[in-house]
Amino acid sequence: MSMFTVSHDASSPEVAWARVVGAELRHWLWALVASASVLIGVYGAHLALEPPGAVIRHDLVRAGADVARLHWSVPSERVQEAVSRHFPGYRVSVDAARFPSYVTVTLHDLSDADCGSANRMPDLVLDAKSPADRIEGLVVVAMERPDTACTHASSLTWRIMP
């Protein structure tokens, strides 16, 4: 018998060592799975409790990143599809006539929760205007008329400039 052959005897030291190591690995694996589950749950709760203005901001950033990745010769219908898919809960209109210079996105019929009207807990509810007034980075997203009041059923327009 060579030294690389493991005995199949259940009482051998090699088999006992493999069982101990296997048990330790199982405990670490369960701990890793539990930790990952908790992190995913916390992240999901964070997203669910995020104010609507921050959600709109994230959607605008994602839409801007998609616009920046598009080739300059892409048809305007494809640009409109790429941008509008980031706003599934809103009635949105996208104007891609000036692409690749800029694209405008208008969210229509915003709710009170989206606007965070001033008469309802202004310190707790972020409105869509303040966190998404102007977003600067590789792509600039700016509100077209930042002085426009955001009220129930109003529309806000942003310009995405890649």
Steps between C-alpha positions, in 0.01 A plus 500: 500500500643839402488808717251671265237234549236570762367208692129432476496382856257718694723498805812621321648838602467637146125437489452645850695812399290539181180479707620771740605730217171435318300587811697823546446595137127438534483734802688772311279449195182537707639811666584646159151423364335651809714815476422540130128457569505766770690744275258444212205551734643822642572632150145415390357679804721801427368519144140458614528779757683740269309823436349539151729795416806283553346224288444749216861615538629142470277441197634816335860395565437155349325652199791742452750215510300317232486813282877544534557141382290544185675560169433838341324339201238314705144575385294720728245221564772285654619792714143553621468131591835499679404798715132428566565149631665654808172662611254210520274653766455834329333641194808617310567671170845503344610743230807372317485745208827670608689177571806470533516855643232441760181310576208638699297290742168619637323325786128579490233495770736475796332410826524683830745235622722565199493873551503492877277802530615758750194466719576134574809424710755691289788379712410131462386481138752598233340645194600404148635847439772544758694172470467500122542872417837448341704183489857538385742229401592342169145588395332823612131486582339837564143604566383730224316744728627442855283782635181317397291398798438130534136452596249220464455388137779726374764411243874541533751494214869412512764531231751214473823625345757224427 
